[in-house]
């Protein structure tokens, strides 16, 4: 996946599938990889794969200064902190990039194939396991 912030039109045009991503409903700290960034109305949607394999979508807003996600390259490993608000809703409150941990180009190519719903090539399959 390239390190761009996609628009909704880009997601459709490039057939980037995000339907496997769900909201995180648990407060706490989590380690993850930033898979993709996409602009939405008045917010940025960030797509993560948690260390336990869950695929999570979180929104961040201008009043949060987007938690610095615009400056974090896709493929970076991050530590995420989720809090519960007074209404009991869980939301992302902090993102810390774990420096020096960006996916290799082969791992990134494999992630790109998965997003586009394409099967992995034998080379990508062998190099990501």
N, C-alpha and C positions, 0 to 999 in steps of 0.2 A: 504494500500500500504506500503510495507516495505521501510525502509530508505536506499535504494541502489541507485547507479547510474547505470542505465540499459544500456546495449549495444543494438545495433539494432537487434542482434540475440536474446537477451533476450526478447525484445518487441514481436518478432514473436513467440518465443518458449512459452511464457506465455500468448500469445494472448491478449496483452495489447493494447487497441485501443486508438489512439490519433487523429483520423480523425475529432473529434468535435472541436479541437483547431484551432484557427485562429490567425493571426498576429494582434497586436494592432496597429491601425493607428492614434491614438490620443496622442499628447504629454500631459504630466501632471503627477500628482500624483494619485496613485490608491492603495487601500487596497485589499489584496488577500490572498489566501491560496496556498502554494507551494504544488502541487499535486504530481509531479513526476520529476525526473531528468534523462536525457538520453544523452549518448555521441553520437556525430555525428562527421563527418570529421572536424577536426580542431576547434571544438567548443563544447559547452555544450548546450543542449536544455533544457529549464526549462518550465514546464507546470503549469499554474496557473488558479485558479478559482477566478475571481474578485468578489467583494462584490455584484455587480449588477447581478451576475450569468454568465457573459461571461466567456468562456473558452479560454485562451490565451496562445500561445506558443511564447517564446522569446529565441533568441540565445545570448549567451555570449561567449567571446573569451579569449584566453590566455593573450592578451595584455590589457584586462580589469581585469586581475587577477580573471576572472570568477565571479567578483562582490561578491565573498565570498559564492556563492550558494552551492559549494561543502560542506561547513561547516554547512549549514542550514538543519535541519532535514525535511524530507517530512512531511506535515501536519502542518507546522509552518505558522502562520499568519505573513504577511510581508507588508511593505509599499514599493511600486515600483515607480521609477521616470523614465519617458520616455521623451526624447528630440528629436527634429528634427535636422538633420544635414544639411549641406549646399546644399545637393541635394534634400531636402524636405522629406527624409526618416526618419521614426520614429524608434528609437531604445532604448533599456533599458540601462540606465546609472547609476542607483543606486538601491540597495536593502537594506532595513533595516528590520532586524528581530524584530518583536514585542515580546519581551521575555515573557515567561510564557504562551504562547498561542500555544500549540500543540494539534491537534485533539485527542480526546479520542480514545481508541482502537475500540469502537463500530462505531464511525464516520469513522475511518480509514478502518474498515472492509466494511462499506457501500460504501466508495469511491473505494475500491478494486473491489467490485462487479460491480460497474458502469463501471470502466475501462475495465473489462474483458467482458463486454456486458452481464453479468448475471443478472437475476432478484434478487432484494433484498429479503432476508428472512423476514418473519414477524417480527422477533426480531430486525433486522437491520432497517427495515422500521419504527417501532415504536419508536426506540431510537434516530433517527436522526431528527425527526420532533418536 
